[in-house]
Amino acid sequence: MRKIIDRPGLLLLMIFFISLLISNIFPSSAPTVFDLWILFLGLLISIFWHELGHTIFGVSAGLRFHFLAFGPFFIEKAQGKVKIRENKHWMYFGGVSFLTPAPHGFSKIKAKWGLYLFGGPFFSLIAFFGFFMIWKTAENDRMLWYAILNMAIFIATSFPIPKGEANDGGNLFLLFRDKDQTYLLKIQVLSEMFGSKRPMDWDKGLIEQCKGIMKKKNALENPMINTFLFYHYFDAGKMEQILSILEPIVHGPPLRDKKWIKGSFNSLYILCKFLYENNEDSLEEFEKLFKEIPRFDSYAYHRSLAIIKFLKGDVEGAKNLINQLERELDHTDGQGMYHTEKEILQKLRGKMLI
């Protein structure tokens, strides 16, 4: 049952069959059930259309396409081909289009990134007018529903929310109000993390800039920069620097609004402590830290779960989880951070002797 809940597609399939069963048992409910599924289908299409807007505008501006996810679908570019597979991550269910600048493609980057951010809300607004005009012409109530859905997505994404998980409008605001160039630095970090170079060979100037940022700002305010430094240090075998990044976050006070970010770093801390220290007395600490790792961050969650299962003596369970994580990485193109993730899984196999 847990495996079904963890996978959006399987859960939706189960709900669909339950709704069919309800419609057969209570025939009077069939029209309502049908309308709800049509509305949900319209929502999925609206989300896809919004993310497609980001993708088209981003690619047109010269950005590299990595993946587009919505609902139970995951569209990615791997090994030079565009592939469609199941989206197994709840964190992508509400839609995401992921593109990065090409190496040395930072000329006019503000304009390029601005177009990428603008594309989604623009497509949602166009869809609103399209469905609204069809509704006015055909007087089909479903067209009005779809118009309202697209307007809701437009409003939710375009009106600037720059704090927390910034929306499209918030990111545009941050991009053009980037007085200290921190936002542009994060775009460069993304490009390097998903480029072809392995982390130990990442741009030294960029590494130094990130170190400088982290000396001035709270670690949880810049999780991407911290993650960038983690992969660089891990690939270079610099454990002391890794712990200097992770320990202040892991042992710091709990923060409700950044709980999932702290949980992700808990996962990295569990990993490093397991690989490089004696773990006989670590299980209790690991289990406490594990409780803060969000299930929707499924890769980090299952990697930590594999370690805990191994420490509890469930070697087979740990092995199955490592196999699952390796299958997930098979879909990647060997980008810098994934190169290190593959090595991490090999180190875990060596430590567990599996």
C-alpha positions as a Python dict, from the first residue, in 0.01 Angstrom:
ca = {
    (1, 'M'): (0, 0, 0),
    (2, 'R'): (285, 237, 85),
    (3, 'K'): (438, 185, -263),
    (4, 'I'): (107, 286, -420),
    (5, 'I'): (82, 602, -209),
    (6, 'D'): (442, 697, -296),
    (7, 'R'): (372, 684, -671),
    (8, 'P'): (124, 942, -810),
    (9, 'G'): (31, 731, -1115),
    (10, 'L'): (-53, 420, -916),
    (11, 'L'): (-255, 617, -661),
    (12, 'L'): (-452, 791, -937),
    (13, 'L'): (-518, 454, -1102),
    (14, 'M'): (-645, 313, -773),
    (15, 'I'): (-873, 617, -720),
    (16, 'F'): (-1002, 579, -1077),
    (17, 'F'): (-1104, 215, -1021),
    (18, 'I'): (-1263, 302, -685),
    (19, 'S'): (-1462, 577, -858),
    (20, 'L'): (-1579, 323, -1121),
    (21, 'L'): (-1687, 91, -842),
    (22, 'I'): (-1878, 370, -667),
    (23, 'S'): (-2049, 461, -998),
    (24, 'N'): (-2163, 100, -1043),
    (25, 'I'): (-2288, 64, -686),
    (26, 'F'): (-2457, 406, -685),
    (27, 'P'): (-2559, 481, -1048),
    (28, 'S'): (-2697, 822, -952),
    (29, 'S'): (-2342, 933, -864),
    (30, 'A'): (-2201, 845, -1209),
    (31, 'P'): (-2254, 1192, -1368),
    (32, 'T'): (-2085, 1363, -1072),
    (33, 'V'): (-1792, 1121, -1080),
    (34, 'F'): (-1757, 1171, -1455),
    (35, 'D'): (-1758, 1551, -1419),
    (36, 'L'): (-1493, 1536, -1147),
    (37, 'W'): (-1263, 1329, -1369),
    (38, 'I'): (-1319, 1565, -1663),
    (39, 'L'): (-1234, 1859, -1435),
    (40, 'F'): (-919, 1681, -1314),
    (41, 'L'): (-818, 1604, -1673),
    (42, 'G'): (-865, 1971, -1753),
    (43, 'L'): (-642, 2062, -1459),
    (44, 'L'): (-367, 1827, -1583),
    (45, 'I'): (-389, 1974, -1933),
    (46, 'S'): (-377, 2327, -1791),
    (47, 'I'): (-69, 2244, -1584),
    (48, 'F'): (100, 2085, -1886),
    (49, 'W'): (17, 2387, -2101),
    (50, 'H'): (167, 2621, -1839),
    (51, 'E'): (490, 2419, -1813),
    (52, 'L'): (504, 2388, -2192),
    (53, 'G'): (504, 2768, -2205),
    (54, 'H'): (810, 2777, -1981),
    (55, 'T'): (981, 2512, -2194),
    (56, 'I'): (911, 2672, -2533),
    (57, 'F'): (1016, 3019, -2422),
    (58, 'G'): (1324, 2881, -2245),
    (59, 'V'): (1442, 2668, -2537),
    (60, 'S'): (1376, 2960, -2776),
    (61, 'A'): (1600, 3174, -2554),
    (62, 'G'): (1882, 2921, -2579),
    (63, 'L'): (1842, 2732, -2249),
    (64, 'R'): (1901, 2356, -2224),
    (65, 'F'): (1593, 2140, -2169),
    (66, 'H'): (1625, 1870, -1900),
    (67, 'F'): (1270, 1767, -1811),
    (68, 'L'): (906, 1865, -1786),
    (69, 'A'): (681, 1693, -1532),
    (70, 'F'): (310, 1722, -1455),
    (71, 'G'): (71, 1488, -1277),
    (72, 'P'): (183, 1127, -1338),
    (73, 'F'): (391, 1215, -1648),
    (74, 'F'): (763, 1286, -1678),
    (75, 'I'): (908, 1408, -2010),
    (76, 'E'): (1287, 1423, -2022),
    (77, 'K'): (1578, 1456, -2257),
    (78, 'A'): (1828, 1175, -2198),
    (79, 'Q'): (2098, 1027, -2422),
    (80, 'G'): (2001, 1284, -2683),
    (81, 'K'): (1638, 1164, -2703),
    (82, 'V'): (1313, 1296, -2558),
    (83, 'K'): (1145, 1023, -2351),
    (84, 'I'): (817, 998, -2161),
    (85, 'R'): (800, 791, -1844),
    (86, 'E'): (614, 774, -1515),
    (87, 'N'): (657, 1060, -1272),
    (88, 'K'): (737, 894, -939),
    (89, 'H'): (784, 1217, -744),
    (90, 'W'): (499, 1395, -569),
    (91, 'M'): (712, 1711, -556),
    (92, 'Y'): (676, 1734, -937),
    (93, 'F'): (305, 1648, -947),
    (94, 'G'): (193, 2012, -961),
    (95, 'G'): (413, 2077, -1262),
    (96, 'V'): (775, 2175, -1322),
    (97, 'S'): (978, 2266, -1628),
    (98, 'F'): (1352, 2241, -1568),
    (99, 'L'): (1598, 2413, -1800),
    (100, 'T'): (1948, 2551, -1743),
    (101, 'P'): (2180, 2783, -1936),
    (102, 'A'): (2422, 2613, -2173),
    (103, 'P'): (2794, 2629, -2080),
    (104, 'H'): (2929, 2974, -2165),
    (105, 'G'): (2574, 3079, -2251),
    (106, 'F'): (2549, 3363, -2000),
    (107, 'S'): (2534, 3657, -2237),
    (108, 'K'): (2205, 3841, -2181),
    (109, 'I'): (2119, 3577, -1919),
    (110, 'K'): (1869, 3806, -1742),
    (111, 'A'): (1666, 3840, -2060),
    (112, 'K'): (1688, 3466, -2136),
    (113, 'W'): (1588, 3361, -1783),
    (114, 'G'): (1318, 3627, -1775),
    (115, 'L'): (1163, 3485, -2095),
    (116, 'Y'): (1176, 3134, -1945),
    (117, 'L'): (989, 3252, -1633),
    (118, 'F'): (743, 3460, -1837),
    (119, 'G'): (645, 3175, -2071),
    (120, 'G'): (433, 2976, -1824),
    (121, 'P'): (197, 3253, -1707),
    (122, 'F'): (172, 3384, -2065),
    (123, 'F'): (56, 3045, -2195),
    (124, 'S'): (-196, 3017, -1907),
    (125, 'L'): (-337, 3359, -1995),
    (126, 'I'): (-367, 3264, -2363),
    (127, 'A'): (-543, 2940, -2263),
    (128, 'F'): (-787, 3138, -2046),
    (129, 'F'): (-888, 3363, -2336),
    (130, 'G'): (-911, 3063, -2571),
    (131, 'F'): (-1141, 2859, -2347),
    (132, 'F'): (-1342, 3169, -2254),
    (133, 'M'): (-1410, 3249, -2620),
    (134, 'I'): (-1509, 2886, -2689),
    (135, 'W'): (-1747, 2899, -2390),
    (136, 'K'): (-1903, 3224, -2515),
    (137, 'T'): (-1948, 3073, -2861),
    (138, 'A'): (-2051, 2714, -2779),
    (139, 'E'): (-2201, 2776, -2432),
    (140, 'N'): (-2030, 2462, -2304),
    (141, 'D'): (-1994, 2484, -1925),
    (142, 'R'): (-1682, 2266, -1927),
    (143, 'M'): (-1503, 2528, -2137),
    (144, 'L'): (-1582, 2781, -1863),
    (145, 'W'): (-1433, 2545, -1603),
    (146, 'Y'): (-1114, 2518, -1807),
    (147, 'A'): (-1102, 2895, -1853),
    (148, 'I'): (-1131, 2942, -1476),
    (149, 'L'): (-861, 2680, -1410),
    (150, 'N'): (-617, 2856, -1643),
    (151, 'M'): (-695, 3196, -1494),
    (152, 'A'): (-639, 3052, -1144),
    (153, 'I'): (-298, 2915, -1255),
    (154, 'F'): (-213, 3252, -1413),
    (155, 'I'): (-300, 3443, -1096),
    (156, 'A'): (-123, 3194, -866),
    (157, 'T'): (199, 3203, -1069),
    (158, 'S'): (220, 3560, -1201),
    (159, 'F'): (146, 3778, -897),
    (160, 'P'): (488, 3808, -728),
    (161, 'I'): (552, 3594, -421),
    (162, 'P'): (930, 3636, -374),
    (163, 'K'): (957, 3479, -27),
    (164, 'G'): (975, 3107, 54),
    (165, 'E'): (917, 2899, -256),
    (166, 'A'): (893, 3191, -499),
    (167, 'N'): (645, 3159, -786),
    (168, 'D'): (714, 3272, -1145),
    (169, 'G'): (629, 3634, -1071),
    (170, 'G'): (835, 3624, -753),
    (171, 'N'): (1134, 3485, -941),
    (172, 'L'): (1102, 3758, -1205),
    (173, 'F'): (1096, 4015, -925),
    (174, 'L'): (1408, 3864, -765),
    (175, 'L'): (1585, 3839, -1102),
    (176, 'F'): (1548, 4208, -1186),
    (177, 'R'): (1599, 4331, -827),
    (178, 'D'): (1919, 4125, -791),
    (179, 'K'): (2142, 4400, -655),
    (180, 'D'): (2404, 4168, -503),
    (181, 'Q'): (2399, 3928, -802),
    (182, 'T'): (2305, 3631, -578),
    (183, 'Y'): (2018, 3526, -805),
    (184, 'L'): (2244, 3525, -1112),
    (185, 'L'): (2498, 3324, -915),
    (186, 'K'): (2231, 3059, -846),
    (187, 'I'): (2158, 3035, -1220),
    (188, 'Q'): (2530, 2977, -1283),
    (189, 'V'): (2530, 2713, -1009),
    (190, 'L'): (2241, 2530, -1177),
    (191, 'S'): (2425, 2535, -1509),
    (192, 'E'): (2738, 2390, -1351),
    (193, 'M'): (2554, 2123, -1150),
    (194, 'F'): (2378, 1992, -1461),
    (195, 'G'): (2673, 2032, -1695),
    (196, 'S'): (2915, 1766, -1816),
    (197, 'K'): (3198, 1832, -1568),
    (198, 'R'): (3227, 1622, -1254),
    (199, 'P'): (3196, 1823, -930),
    (200, 'M'): (3567, 1827, -839),
    (201, 'D'): (3630, 2005, -1173),
    (202, 'W'): (3359, 2269, -1135),
    (203, 'D'): (3458, 2631, -1195),
    (204, 'K'): (3695, 2738, -915),
    (205, 'G'): (3588, 3101, -935),
    (206, 'L'): (3225, 3000, -891),
    (207, 'I'): (3320, 2779, -594),
    (208, 'E'): (3494, 3074, -426),
    (209, 'Q'): (3195, 3302, -490),
    (210, 'C'): (2966, 3046, -325),
    (211, 'K'): (3195, 3018, -24),
    (212, 'G'): (3183, 3395, 12),
    (213, 'I'): (2801, 3398, -3),
    (214, 'M'): (2776, 3127, 265),
    (215, 'K'): (2998, 3326, 502),
    (216, 'K'): (2752, 3614, 491),
    (217, 'K'): (2412, 3443, 480),
    (218, 'N'): (2210, 3184, 667),
    (219, 'A'): (2270, 2837, 522),
    (220, 'L'): (1897, 2762, 489),
    (221, 'E'): (1845, 3079, 283),
    (222, 'N'): (2062, 2937, 5),
    (223, 'P'): (2009, 2558, -5),
    (224, 'M'): (2108, 2536, -371),
    (225, 'I'): (2449, 2693, -306),
    (226, 'N'): (2503, 2464, -7),
    (227, 'T'): (2412, 2160, -217),
    (228, 'F'): (2649, 2277, -489),
    (229, 'L'): (2935, 2300, -237),
    (230, 'F'): (2843, 1960, -88),
    (231, 'Y'): (2882, 1780, -423),
    (232, 'H'): (3209, 1959, -495),
    (233, 'Y'): (3357, 1872, -156),
    (234, 'F'): (3226, 1514, -166),
    (235, 'D'): (3378, 1447, -508),
    (236, 'A'): (3706, 1600, -391),
    (237, 'G'): (3700, 1392, -68),
    (238, 'K'): (3696, 1695, 163),
    (239, 'M'): (3498, 1558, 457),
    (240, 'E'): (3589, 1837, 699),
    (241, 'Q'): (3441, 2100, 469),
    (242, 'I'): (3129, 1887, 416),
    (243, 'L'): (3061, 1865, 787),
    (244, 'S'): (3122, 2239, 824),
    (245, 'I'): (2829, 2286, 582),
    (246, 'L'): (2595, 2021, 721),
    (247, 'E'): (2638, 2032, 1100),
    (248, 'P'): (2510, 2390, 1156),
    (249, 'I'): (2195, 2301, 958),
    (250, 'V'): (2133, 1955, 1104),
    (251, 'H'): (2198, 2055, 1465),
    (252, 'G'): (2037, 2397, 1433),
    (253, 'P'): (1692, 2487, 1565),
    (254, 'P'): (1390, 2337, 1381),
    (255, 'L'): (1230, 2578, 1136),
    (256, 'R'): (871, 2512, 1032),
    (257, 'D'): (883, 2710, 708),
    (258, 'K'): (1209, 2544, 595),
    (259, 'K'): (1148, 2198, 739),
    (260, 'W'): (1172, 2012, 407),
    (261, 'I'): (1503, 2187, 323),
    (262, 'K'): (1648, 2089, 659),
    (263, 'G'): (1525, 1734, 600),
    (264, 'S'): (1715, 1714, 271),
    (265, 'F'): (2037, 1814, 445),
    (266, 'N'): (1963, 1561, 721),
    (267, 'S'): (1975, 1298, 447),
    (268, 'L'): (2320, 1413, 332),
    (269, 'Y'): (2443, 1418, 692),
    (270, 'I'): (2321, 1060, 753),
    (271, 'L'): (2496, 954, 432),
    (272, 'C'): (2833, 1106, 524),
    (273, 'K'): (2828, 988, 885),
    (274, 'F'): (2743, 635, 767),
    (275, 'L'): (3015, 622, 502),
    (276, 'Y'): (3301, 773, 699),
    (277, 'E'): (3243, 709, 1070),
    (278, 'N'): (3181, 418, 1307),
    (279, 'N'): (2804, 367, 1306),
    (280, 'E'): (2749, 137, 1604),
    (281, 'D'): (2591, 413, 1812),
    (282, 'S'): (2445, 619, 1527),
    (283, 'L'): (2115, 442, 1465),
    (284, 'E'): (1918, 639, 1724),
    (285, 'E'): (2052, 971, 1590),
    (286, 'F'): (1984, 867, 1230),
    (287, 'E'): (1625, 767, 1308),
    (288, 'K'): (1562, 1101, 1474),
    (289, 'L'): (1702, 1292, 1176),
    (290, 'F'): (1518, 1064, 932),
    (291, 'K'): (1180, 1175, 1071),
    (292, 'E'): (1242, 1523, 927),
    (293, 'I'): (1313, 1401, 573),
    (294, 'P'): (1002, 1460, 359),
    (295, 'R'): (863, 1162, 169),
    (296, 'F'): (809, 1377, -141),
    (297, 'D'): (1189, 1412, -165),
    (298, 'S'): (1181, 1044, -252),
    (299, 'Y'): (1544, 997, -357),
    (300, 'A'): (1685, 1142, -33),
    (301, 'Y'): (1417, 964, 170),
    (302, 'H'): (1486, 618, 26),
    (303, 'R'): (1866, 658, 38),
    (304, 'S'): (1845, 735, 410),
    (305, 'L'): (1592, 456, 462),
    (306, 'A'): (1836, 210, 301),
    (307, 'I'): (2104, 309, 554),
    (308, 'I'): (1866, 271, 849),
    (309, 'K'): (1741, -67, 724),
    (310, 'F'): (2101, -187, 696),
    (311, 'L'): (2187, -73, 1050),
    (312, 'K'): (1878, -258, 1175),
    (313, 'G'): (1997, -578, 1007),
    (314, 'D'): (1760, -571, 708),
    (315, 'V'): (2034, -612, 446),
    (316, 'E'): (1795, -735, 177),
    (317, 'G'): (1566, -434, 227),
    (318, 'A'): (1864, -200, 201),
    (319, 'K'): (1982, -375, -116),
    (320, 'N'): (1639, -346, -279),
    (321, 'L'): (1632, 29, -209),
    (322, 'I'): (1982, 80, -350),
    (323, 'N'): (1877, -112, -663),
    (324, 'Q'): (1572, 114, -691),
    (325, 'L'): (1785, 428, -664),
    (326, 'E'): (2029, 298, -927),
    (327, 'R'): (1741, 238, -1169),
    (328, 'E'): (1631, 596, -1112),
    (329, 'L'): (1979, 726, -1198),
    (330, 'D'): (1984, 516, -1517),
    (331, 'H'): (1755, 780, -1668),
    (332, 'T'): (2009, 1061, -1618),
    (333, 'D'): (2262, 1183, -1871),
    (334, 'G'): (2558, 1165, -1633),
    (335, 'Q'): (2545, 1534, -1543),
    (336, 'G'): (2793, 1650, -1280),
    (337, 'M'): (2588, 1597, -965),
    (338, 'Y'): (2448, 1265, -1093),
    (339, 'H'): (2801, 1144, -1160),
    (340, 'T'): (2866, 1185, -788),
    (341, 'E'): (2531, 1030, -691),
    (342, 'K'): (2623, 715, -884),
    (343, 'E'): (2956, 700, -702),
    (344, 'I'): (2773, 749, -370),
    (345, 'L'): (2558, 442, -439),
    (346, 'Q'): (2870, 241, -519),
    (347, 'K'): (3027, 353, -191),
    (348, 'L'): (2709, 249, -8),
    (349, 'R'): (2728, -95, -172),
    (350, 'G'): (3089, -124, -63),
    (351, 'K'): (3010, -21, 294),
    (352, 'M'): (2714, -261, 315),
    (353, 'L'): (2895, -537, 126),
    (354, 'I'): (2596, -590, -105),
}
